[in-house]
Amino acid sequence: MIKRSVSSIKWFSLLLAIALSAACAGKTTIVPITIQSVPLGGHVTYQLPPGADGGSTDWIYLGKTPIDLKQMVDRKQLQKAQAFRVKIFKNGYHDQVRDWSEDEIESEVKEKGHIFWSPKLVPNSN
């Protein structure tokens, strides 16, 4: 009896996940992100910078390195912005910025399972 209930719950969960994925298809995409830095403790933000058709100048804070998370990104905004920009900053170091196009995100996630970036932060000379 318990095995049947657990099995039913698993099937229901699977069907619910498929239904939700189908309902959300084309609206949002989940971007798995792993970001480290040398040294650790850099603040990480991301932005969908303005492209020819729009985008946003807002930076969204993700946390301090190391980061391993899944971020939901609006697919239409990503297409309009034409890039997914990540910035790492830490007191006493130069900011590091990297952009990924929608195609690069899909390719990297397909090949590696996530977006991965581990920049070496360069100390300020001041």
Secondary structure, 3 states (H helix, E strand, C coil): CHHHHHHHHHHHHHHHHHHHHHHHCCCEEEEEEEECCECCCCEEEEECCCECCECCCCCEEEEECCEEEEEEEEHHHHHHHCCEEEEEECCCECCEEEEECHHHHHHHHHHHCCEEECCECCECCC
